[in-house]
Amino acid sequence: MTDMLNEHLAKLTPYRERICAGILPHHIGGAPDPGASGKTFENLTPVDNSKLCDVARGTAAEIGKAAEAAEAAFTGWRKASGKARKQILHRIADLIVARREEIALLECLDTGQTIRFMKAAAERSAANFRYFADRAPEAADGLALPADEHLNYTTRQPIGPVGVITPWNTPFMLSTWKIAPALAAGCTVVHKPAEWSPLTATILAEISQEAGLPAGAHNLVHGLGEDAGVALTEHESIKAIAFVGESATGSKIMAQGASTLKRVHFELGGKNPVIVFEDADLNRALDAAVFMIYSLNGERCTSSSRLLVQRSIHDAFVERLAARVRNIRVGHPLDPETEVGPLIHPVHFDKVLGYMDVAKADGATVAAGGARSAFSDAGNFVSATLFTGARTDMRIAQEEIFGPVLTVIPFEDEEEAVRIGNDVRYGLAGYLWTGDVGRAHRVANALDAGMIWVNSQNIRHLPSPFGGTKASGIGRDGGDYSFDFYMETKNICVALGDHRIPRLGA
């Protein structure tokens, strides 16, 4: 162990003892709630799969109680001025920063994400709240649409209580992406975090209460998808569901919400291509390709899990790539030297390892990794893996593996690159590297994806739209795109004079 790892473990101990003492409760109506059923489920750390704590297992009863609290709070929160909402959301951001060390260390323990990435997660989460706090006074703003005889103008109004269902990868930050704009818009929230990573959702609920958010404006119900998740998506008082997770789950949520005509916003799976042309800055392209799949343990929806390399440079580029992948350090998530930590859960670990045999059976080559990491037999550690000699029809090129696994496919020309890039059911993101500005625009427009980065890794700009096409999602996060989901647009038409009104029955 490094000295810094020991230091992080020592700092983690009091945080772990506090948050994991007893049963991790729900937070409903502004207070911790143990739940009526007394049911619990275990939360494990992926470092060694030991139990962190028991978590209250929410049912339809807890969801109903939280929805009622959200509905009661909505009356007052929607009437709060944008300035008042701004002040509270900034206080939430301040408290996130004040507890940034606790958030980072617990996130690493709970998810296996490495401290080198999670140490900035709180600041990024606070930035989400600050951005939407500053937008809150303008959230209701619309357009003036004058006509000859009438003045039309639009305004936006919060849709009501909303459900937010968040995933287990970087859960704290992704929760703030959804909850911050909902609160800024004047909505109230019932949050169901992923059962594999519940710890930091509790911290966010505590912070919301401490910041002065009205009781019931932010409710937290832990639970399993088949219990709490279904109850939330079907509840009559919940007007919309914002969900981040698997495409198959998104399809189920849409069906569950159909009877109550719920609005849905989905950020789902991805099988994103990074396309490297022969005229690219190959050093930068190599850095970006490695970073965008092996950072965050490969457990990110926007990871560049398919690397398409022009055949003229393929062999030399892949040789350099393989050397880099073999050098990636797998280790304890709290060690600053670690680049890839353990995968979230034994079930997911088995899924990712299963693709090693799938790749070999389909004829791909394992150029690096391809097995459990030698770092530890106790946790969910997988070696950084590189598949070469792949074709676009292979399962490893079509299915979302969601781990530190990269598949390389050669291409001849621009037309083939676009064809392979689009040859998946997903359409979340795409990355391309070229020195030809015309090609950059052509390929960016031809790729079937909601977001394209040119000569860049994934840089998030909060006002810009974030979301995918095809099986990768519905709707967009960011800026006014978020308000379009959490708010209803109303048109008001006012006559400017005595315009002609047709007379019937006169």
C-alpha positions, 0 to 999 in steps of 0.5 A: 500500500502507498502512503496516500492509500493508507491516508485515504483509508484513515480518512474514510473510517469515520465517514464509513462508520457514520453513514453505515451505522445501522440501517441506511434509511430513506429520506421522506418529507425532510427527515430520515425514514426507516420504512414501514416494512422493515425489509432491507437489502445488503450493500457491498463494496466492490473492493472485496465484496464485504458488506458495507451496510443494510439498506432500507428496502422501499416498497409501494408504501414508501414510494406513496408516502414520498410522492404525497410529500412531494405533491404537498411540497410542490404547492409552495415550491412552485410559487417560490421566486426564482431568486429564492430557489437560486439561493437555496440551490447555491447553499446546496452547492456550498455544502457539497463542496464542504463535504467533498472529501466525504463524498469522494471517499464514500463513492470510491468505497461504494462503487469502485471508482478511483480516487483520481477521478472521484476527487473532482466529482463533488466539485462537478456536482456543485457546478451542476447546482450552481449552473441551474441555481443561476438559471432558476430566475429565468426558468419560466421565461418564454418568447414574445410572438406578436401578430397583427391583431394579437400578442402571443407570449409563452411562459413555462411552468413546472410540471409537478412532482417528478421521479428521478432514477439514477445509475450506479456509475458515478451516482452522486454526480449523475444524481445532481444532473437530474435533481438540480434542474428539476428543483430549479424549475420548481418541481419536487423530486422523489429520487430512487438511486441504484441499489448497488450504490446507495451511500452518496444519495443519502448525503445529497438528501442530508445536504438538501435538508441542511440547505433549507430546501422545503420538507418534501421537495427532495425525497429519497427512497432506496429499493429494488427496481421491481419494487420501488422502481415500478411503484415510482414509475406507476404512481399517479402523482408523479408527472415525469420520470428521468432515468439513467440506465440500461436501454432494456430498463428504459423500455420497461419504464416507458411501458409502466408509465404509459397508463398515467401518460408520464413524460419520460427522459431517458439516458440509456446505453451506448456503443460509441465509436472513436474513429481515427483517420490517417491524417489525425494527430495520432498521439492525441488520438491515442491518449483520448482513445485510451482515456475514454474507455479505461477511465471510470473503469469503463463504466460510463455511457459515453465511453468510446468502446469501439475504436475504428482505425484507418487500415493504412495506420492500423497496425502501428497504431494498435501496437502502440495502443496495446503497449499502453493498455498492458501498462494500465494499473489496476488496483485499490480505488483509494490509491492515487496511482490506480487507474482502473478499480474494481467493477461495481458488483459480482453480477456485473463482474461476471458479465464483463468477464463473460465477454472474454470467451465470447470474443475468442469464440467469434474469432477476435484476438485478446491483445491485452488483458482478457482475464481477472486482474492479478491485483486481488482475488477478493474483489471485482478486479478485471484487467484492462482488456483490448480486443483486436482483429474484430468485425462489426458483426461480432457481439463484442462490437455490438453489445454494451460491455460497460467495462474496461474493454476496447474493441478495435475494428479497421476501416478503409475509407470515410464511407466505411468508417461511417457505415461501421460507426452507425452499425449498432442499435445505439446512438449516444456519442461519437468521437472522430480524429482527423486533420481535414476540417471538411471530413470532420463536418461530413462525418460528424453529420453522418454519424447517427448519434446525439453528441459528436466530439471532434479532435476531443475527448468527452468535454461536458458543457452544461448549457449544451444538449446531452443525450442520444438517439436510437436505443440510447435515449429520449430527450436532452439534458443541459441548459434550457433542454432540461427545463423543456422536460421539467416544465410545461410551455404555456401560450397566452394570446391577448387581443390588441384591439377589436378584431373581427369575431364571426357571429353565429345565430345572431 
